[in-house]
Amino acid sequence: MTTTDRSAQAARIALRTAAAPLAAMLLASTPLLITMDRYGAISFTPGRALATIGQWLAGLADGSSFMYTIGKTEWSVLKTMPQFALTSYLYLALPGAIGMGAGLCLGLWTGRGKGGRIEAVGHTLYAMPDFVLALLLQLAVVFVLDAWGIKLGSISYNPWDGPVLGLAVVVMAFYPLLRTWKEAARAARDASASDYIAYARSKGLPERLVRMRHVGAAIVPKMEADLPLSMAVMVASMFIVEYVFALPGVARLLFTAGFPGWNPGWMEGYQYRVVVLCLITTMGVYAAAWGTLRLILAGVRRVLTGER
């Protein structure tokens, strides 16, 4: 990579970094563009949204933009957000690593023409909405507990049970597993038909070594290219999972503090300050989890290829 290419890449990264808070500010202001009174009359109020953005920017100087309320208690984002962000990061990075690792193994296995029926079932399950999967798992846990008295796990977050909720990890890992499995199996079949794989086999290399050093190494770059889309799907699932399982993450804070009610006049309690900070933090969590999974994939590629 030349110096010009590095400069251009650095400029693109800087532009995206600067655009992220602006996008969060505009997105958080969209609920303020429409106002509905108690009689149900709807009016378009862009001035209200712009005024709220201006007040938030001004409040950054005196710290008022970092305060929010839940009920009658006032909290500071600077004190509470790190813990929420850590929880969201944990439920992105850990299930992502588990799901992609399992999907890679299944893709290498089914890419040889085995497990065709299992692969078809996996493709069918990929169409299942994440909230449906979460509810089915919760119902299954309750049913087993009522029928046989066996507790398979907790159906909602409890700090006394530890920092990791098993059902939430399963739901978050489900779609990375299925997506990676699908793409890895397709890449494995394409790689198996390539000339360099046939050449490696003609040299008498063991099939296991060929699958790991050549086929597996060919799959990982495609997983890296597909990582942003997989992460986008996981972030969307994160909002559902944190709400359903009551996880103390950024998305849960967004629903709890940003949107306080569901009555016709509920937007009167809308807290723009916490919503915009939750959106900015979500982008940061996305970047951190993406970087973690990118490093893991780089390590996997080195292990498969034997690089040092």
Secondary structure, DSSP 4 states (H G I P E B T S, - for coil): --HHHHHHHHHHHHHHHHHHHHHHHHHHHGGGSEEE-TT--EEE-HHHHHHHHHHHHHHHHHTGGGEEEETTEEEEHHHHHHHHHHHHHHHHHHHHHHHHHHHHHHHHHHTTT--HHHHHHHHHHTTS-HHHHHHHHHHHHHHHHHHH------SS--GGG-S--HHHHHHHHHHHHHHHHHHHHHHHHHHHTSHHHHHHHHTT--HHHHIIIIIIHHHHHHHHHHHHHHHHHHHHHHHHHHHHTT--SHHHHIIIII----STTGGGG--HHHHHHHHHHHHHHHHHHHHHHHHHHHHHHHHHHT--
